[in-house]
């Protein structure tokens, strides 16, 4: 099945739904495909307290449903489906959904997000939202005066540990190697912080707890003569081993940085291809916050409207 649209939005997190709200209000008749995880990563976040307009907080699922309904109220055609192929070499741009539906579009807004990397332990899914998190800025507030761990050894892990140390009573930084990969200044801050204890040569074996996370199983010097297994009582388990931007299907046409984030023209959501825009976490290696993603979705829709108006003159 083939169809033609004026504005196609792929991805349904804060960036995608906000782009849809603005595009629909601008009479662009946007079609939005929700992607592999309708509503994006926030749908598995139990409580959001740092998004404007929710003074009592809101669950990630409920907030995404609110944004979706708002987009639909103004006429956005929201559909299930993921992008499996595309051809951005000529206009109109062609995007294939679920390997069967080809959509030709005059403008394209990419909001496919980024997926947090996990260790692959079954317990991570079991306690997701119940002690396991991949965003200290999002969830750190819930661990005030509690004990947490951060897994990772780079700058991001150190930043997460330092941020959490301002809230928690104790932070364990779990590092697989015998050294930190972080910059020297970040290492110094972490090693000198009274609330942070760095555990080098340490791997996570599993997590435990009744209804919520209560602790973790760890091993130091795994496979070596001095191997030591131990448990830690912890309330929070934070992953800081990186994110994978969901940009693979677009890489043949759009430049990305070394980690796969789509490059945009500074201060805009415009890519190197006129009429193609990237918003939210797929183009944001730095902040990864819902409010930032929503703002970039707004920008993308406004820029798409201006692009279409100029090309139609």
C-alpha positions as CSV (number, residue, x, y, z in Angstrom):
1,X,0.0,0.0,0.0
2,X,1.3,3.4,-0.9
3,X,0.1,6.9,0.2
4,X,1.2,10.5,0.1
5,X,1.3,12.9,3.0
6,X,2.4,16.4,3.7
7,X,4.1,15.8,7.0
8,X,5.3,12.5,8.4
9,X,6.4,12.1,12.0
10,X,8.1,8.9,13.1
11,X,8.4,8.3,16.9
12,X,5.9,9.0,19.7
13,X,7.8,10.3,22.7
14,X,7.6,13.9,23.9
15,X,9.3,15.1,20.8
16,X,7.0,13.2,18.4
17,X,3.7,14.1,20.1
18,X,4.7,17.7,20.5
19,X,5.7,18.0,16.9
20,X,2.4,16.5,16.0
21,X,0.5,19.0,18.1
22,X,2.2,21.9,16.4
23,X,2.0,20.4,12.9
24,X,-1.7,19.6,13.3
25,X,-2.5,23.1,14.5
26,X,-0.6,24.5,11.5
27,X,-2.9,22.4,9.2
28,X,-0.1,20.1,8.0
29,X,-2.3,17.1,8.5
30,X,0.5,15.1,10.1
31,X,0.6,11.3,10.1
32,X,2.5,9.9,13.1
33,X,3.8,6.4,13.4
34,X,4.4,5.5,17.1
35,X,7.4,3.2,16.6
36,X,8.5,0.2,18.5
37,X,7.6,1.6,21.9
38,X,4.4,3.7,21.7
39,X,4.9,6.8,23.9
40,X,8.7,6.2,24.1
41,X,10.8,5.4,27.1
42,X,8.7,7.5,29.5
43,X,5.9,5.0,29.4
44,X,8.0,2.7,31.7
45,X,8.8,5.6,34.1
46,X,6.6,5.3,37.1
47,X,6.6,8.9,38.3
48,X,7.6,12.2,36.6
49,X,7.9,15.2,38.7
50,X,10.1,17.5,36.6
51,X,7.9,18.2,33.6
52,X,6.1,21.5,33.8
53,X,2.4,21.5,34.3
54,X,2.1,18.5,36.7
55,X,2.6,19.9,40.2
56,X,1.7,16.6,41.8
57,X,3.7,14.5,39.4
58,X,2.4,12.1,36.8
59,X,3.2,8.6,35.6
60,X,5.1,8.5,32.3
61,X,2.3,6.4,30.7
62,X,-0.4,8.9,31.7
63,X,1.7,11.9,30.5
64,X,2.3,10.3,27.1
65,X,-1.4,9.5,26.8
66,X,-2.2,13.1,27.5
67,X,0.1,14.3,24.8
68,X,-1.2,11.7,22.4
69,X,-4.9,12.8,23.0
70,X,-3.9,16.4,22.5
71,X,-2.2,15.6,19.2
72,X,-5.2,13.6,18.1
73,X,-7.6,16.4,19.2
74,X,-6.1,18.7,16.5
75,X,-6.3,16.0,13.8
76,X,-3.0,14.0,14.0
77,X,-3.4,10.6,12.4
78,X,-1.7,8.4,15.0
79,X,-0.8,4.9,13.8
80,X,1.1,1.8,15.0
81,X,4.1,0.8,13.0
82,X,7.9,1.2,12.8
83,X,10.2,2.4,10.0
84,X,12.0,-0.4,8.4
85,X,13.5,1.4,5.3
86,X,13.6,4.8,3.7
87,X,14.8,6.6,0.6
88,X,15.7,10.2,1.3
89,X,17.7,10.7,-1.9
90,X,14.8,12.5,-3.8
91,X,11.6,14.4,-3.0
92,X,9.1,13.3,-2.1
93,X,10.8,11.2,0.5
94,X,9.9,7.6,0.8
95,X,9.5,5.8,4.2
96,X,8.6,2.2,4.5
97,X,6.5,1.1,7.5
98,X,6.6,-2.5,8.7
99,X,8.3,-3.6,5.5
100,X,5.0,-3.2,3.6
101,X,3.5,0.3,3.6
102,X,5.4,3.0,1.6
103,X,4.6,6.6,2.6
104,X,5.7,9.4,0.4
105,X,6.1,12.6,2.3
106,X,6.9,16.2,1.6
107,X,8.5,16.7,5.0
108,X,9.8,14.2,7.6
109,X,10.3,14.7,11.3
110,X,12.4,12.0,12.9
111,X,11.7,11.5,16.7
112,X,12.7,7.9,17.1
113,X,14.6,8.5,20.4
114,X,17.4,6.6,22.0
115,X,17.4,3.4,24.0
116,X,19.3,3.1,27.2
117,X,21.9,0.3,27.3
118,X,21.3,-2.4,29.9
119,X,23.4,-5.2,31.3
120,X,21.1,-7.8,30.0
121,X,20.1,-9.2,33.4
122,X,16.5,-10.6,33.8
123,X,16.3,-8.7,37.1
124,X,16.7,-5.4,35.3
125,X,13.3,-5.8,33.7
126,X,11.7,-7.2,36.9
127,X,12.6,-4.1,38.9
128,X,12.4,-1.5,36.1
129,X,10.6,1.4,37.8
130,X,10.9,-0.3,41.1
131,X,14.5,0.5,41.8
132,X,16.1,0.1,38.4
133,X,16.6,3.3,36.3
134,X,18.7,4.6,33.4
135,X,18.2,8.3,34.3
136,X,19.5,9.7,37.5
137,X,18.2,13.2,36.7
138,X,14.7,11.8,36.1
139,X,14.5,9.5,39.1
140,X,17.1,10.6,41.6
141,X,14.7,12.6,43.7
142,X,13.0,9.3,44.8
143,X,16.2,8.1,46.4
144,X,16.8,10.9,48.9
145,X,18.8,9.7,51.9
146,X,18.8,6.2,50.4
147,X,21.6,3.9,49.2
148,X,22.1,3.5,45.4
149,X,24.5,2.1,42.9
150,X,25.6,3.5,39.6
151,X,27.0,1.1,36.9
152,X,29.6,2.5,34.5
153,X,33.0,4.0,34.3
154,X,32.8,6.9,32.0
155,X,32.1,10.6,32.4
156,X,28.3,10.0,32.3
157,X,28.6,7.4,35.1
158,X,30.6,9.8,37.2
159,X,28.2,12.7,36.5
160,X,25.3,10.4,37.6
161,X,27.1,9.4,40.7
162,X,27.9,13.0,41.7
163,X,24.3,14.0,41.0
164,X,22.9,11.2,43.1
165,X,25.5,11.9,45.9
166,X,23.7,15.2,46.4
167,X,20.5,13.3,47.2
168,X,21.4,9.8,48.5
169,X,23.1,8.9,51.7
170,X,25.5,6.5,49.9
171,X,26.5,5.9,46.3
172,X,28.4,2.9,45.1
173,X,30.0,3.3,41.6
174,X,30.3,-0.2,40.1
175,X,33.1,-0.3,37.5
176,X,33.8,-3.5,35.5
177,X,37.5,-2.6,34.8
178,X,40.3,-1.7,37.1
179,X,40.2,1.9,36.2
180,X,37.7,4.7,35.3
181,X,37.5,5.9,31.7
182,X,36.2,9.3,32.8
183,X,38.2,12.5,32.4
184,X,40.7,13.1,35.2
185,X,38.7,16.0,36.7
186,X,35.6,13.7,37.0
187,X,37.7,11.0,38.5
188,X,39.1,13.3,41.1
189,X,35.6,14.5,42.0
190,X,34.3,11.0,42.4
191,X,37.2,9.6,44.4
192,X,37.2,12.6,46.7
193,X,33.5,12.7,47.4
194,X,32.7,11.4,50.9
195,X,29.4,9.8,49.9
196,X,30.8,7.9,46.8
197,X,32.6,4.5,47.1
198,X,34.2,3.3,43.8
199,X,34.2,-0.5,43.4
200,X,36.7,-1.4,40.7
201,X,36.9,-4.8,39.0
202,X,33.3,-5.4,39.9
203,X,30.4,-7.0,38.0
204,X,26.7,-7.3,38.8
205,X,25.4,-10.8,39.0
206,X,21.8,-10.1,39.8
207,X,19.3,-8.1,41.9
208,X,16.9,-9.1,44.6
209,X,13.9,-7.9,46.6
210,X,10.3,-8.7,47.3
211,X,8.1,-6.2,45.5
212,X,10.8,-3.6,45.0
213,X,14.6,-3.6,44.8
214,X,16.3,-4.4,48.0
215,X,19.8,-5.3,47.0
216,X,22.2,-6.7,44.5
217,X,24.6,-9.6,44.0
218,X,28.1,-8.6,42.9
219,X,31.4,-10.2,42.2
220,X,34.9,-8.7,42.4
221,X,37.8,-10.1,40.3
222,X,35.5,-12.5,38.4
223,X,37.3,-15.6,37.2
224,X,40.5,-14.8,39.0
225,X,42.1,-16.5,42.0
226,X,41.0,-13.7,44.3
227,X,37.3,-13.8,43.1
228,X,34.9,-12.6,45.8
229,X,31.1,-12.6,45.6
230,X,29.2,-10.2,47.9
231,X,25.8,-8.6,48.4
232,X,24.9,-5.0,48.9
233,X,21.7,-3.6,50.4
234,X,20.6,-1.0,47.9
235,X,17.4,0.9,47.1
236,X,18.3,2.1,43.6
237,X,20.3,0.6,40.7
238,X,21.2,3.2,38.0
239,X,22.6,2.2,34.6
240,X,25.0,4.7,33.1
241,X,26.6,2.6,30.3
242,X,25.4,4.7,27.4
243,X,22.4,5.0,25.1
244,X,21.9,3.8,21.5
245,X,20.1,6.3,19.3
246,X,17.5,4.7,17.1
247,X,18.9,6.1,13.9
248,X,20.2,3.1,12.0
249,X,17.6,3.1,9.3
250,X,18.5,6.7,8.4
251,X,22.3,6.5,8.5
252,X,22.7,5.9,4.7
253,X,21.3,9.4,4.1
254,X,21.9,11.5,7.2
255,X,25.3,12.2,9.0
256,X,25.6,11.0,12.6
257,X,28.2,11.5,15.2
258,X,30.5,8.7,16.4
259,X,27.7,7.3,18.6
260,X,25.0,7.4,16.1
261,X,23.2,10.6,17.0
262,X,21.7,12.4,14.0
263,X,23.6,15.7,13.4
264,X,21.5,18.8,13.0
265,X,22.4,22.3,12.1
266,X,23.3,24.2,15.2
267,X,20.4,25.8,16.9
268,X,17.8,24.1,14.7
269,X,16.4,20.6,14.1
270,X,17.2,20.8,10.4
271,X,19.4,18.0,9.0
272,X,21.6,18.2,5.9
273,X,18.5,17.2,3.8
274,X,16.0,20.0,3.2
275,X,12.6,19.1,4.7
276,X,14.0,16.4,7.0
277,X,14.2,17.3,10.7
278,X,15.4,15.4,13.8
279,X,14.1,16.1,17.3
280,X,14.4,14.6,20.7
281,X,16.9,12.0,22.0
282,X,17.8,10.7,18.5
283,X,19.6,14.0,18.0
284,X,20.5,14.8,21.6
285,X,23.5,13.1,23.2
286,X,23.7,15.6,26.0
287,X,20.4,16.2,27.9
288,X,17.9,13.4,27.3
289,X,15.1,15.1,29.2
290,X,11.4,15.0,28.3
291,X,11.0,18.8,28.4
292,X,14.0,19.3,26.1
293,X,12.7,16.7,23.7
294,X,9.2,18.3,23.7
295,X,10.8,21.7,22.9
296,X,12.8,20.3,20.0
297,X,9.6,18.7,18.7
298,X,8.0,22.1,18.7
299,X,10.9,23.6,16.8
300,X,10.8,20.8,14.2
301,X,7.2,21.3,13.5
302,X,7.6,25.1,13.1
303,X,10.5,24.5,10.8
304,X,8.6,22.0,8.8
305,X,5.7,24.4,8.4
306,X,8.1,27.2,7.2
307,X,9.8,24.8,4.9
308,X,6.6,23.6,3.3
309,X,5.3,27.2,3.0
310,X,8.5,28.3,1.2
311,X,8.7,25.4,-1.1
312,X,5.0,25.7,-2.1
313,X,5.4,29.4,-3.1
